[in-house]
Amino acid sequence: MGTGPRCIKRPEVGLREYKRDRTRRELRETAIRLFAQDGYHETTVDDVANAVGVSPRTFYRYFPNKEEVLFDASTDVRARVAEVLSDIDPATSLADAIAEAVVEVAATYDGNAELFQQLARIMGASPELRSAGLEDLHRWEAVYVPIVGRHLKGDPETDATIGVLAGAIVSAQRIAHDRWMASDQRQSMASHLKESLAVLEPLFVAIESASRTRRAP
């Protein structure tokens, strides 16, 4: 006797993680929509939770406060960039390694232009949030410090060059973002990033060359 088609279930852990990610994204997207519509300070955690159909307690399982919702998309991009950087062949030049990684940044921004437009407007309207945005830039620096240190064979604790270069990469990324927003996305984020990083490439090449010379016997 036939048993009929079998239902192939996803692994329990995978399904749980999928549902958690879906809920987190729904909370994030709803919160940003309400912040843009009603104002960041005027929108409460209860408002966001009610709009999604969950309890405030559920909201706090995903975000410690509503400010962190604004940086959640950036956290996702950083995680992906860090993953790409960790997989890059160590023989790749620093300039090429960074260029390969920021493709991930560009793809996310270009694919979610409306989301990042809303985020920019929300944060631009609040000095408090603009200050928090500076802290987010420091988180980006922490992503680039390991790859720069690995290429220069240096210790970030003792070699200021590593932190300076990581900061320069983040500055190039920020300027590309600002130009992308100012152009109403007529030019892709990818093209803005390429232009910004092209300014840094001679610096990368010179410093990497000097680092190899210092290490030579």
Buried (B, 14 or more C-beta within 10 A) or exposed (E): EEEEEEEEEEEEEEEEEEEEEEBBBBBBBBBBBBBBEEEBEEBEBEBBBBBBEBEEEEBEEBBEEBBBBBBBBBEBBBEBBBEBBEEBEEEBEBBBBBBBBBBBBBBBBBEBBEBBBBBBEBBEBBEEBEEBBEEBBEEBBEBBBBBBBBBBEBEBEEBEBBBEBBBBBBBBBBBBBEBBBEEEBEEBBBBBBBBBBEEBBEBBEEBBEEBEEEEEE
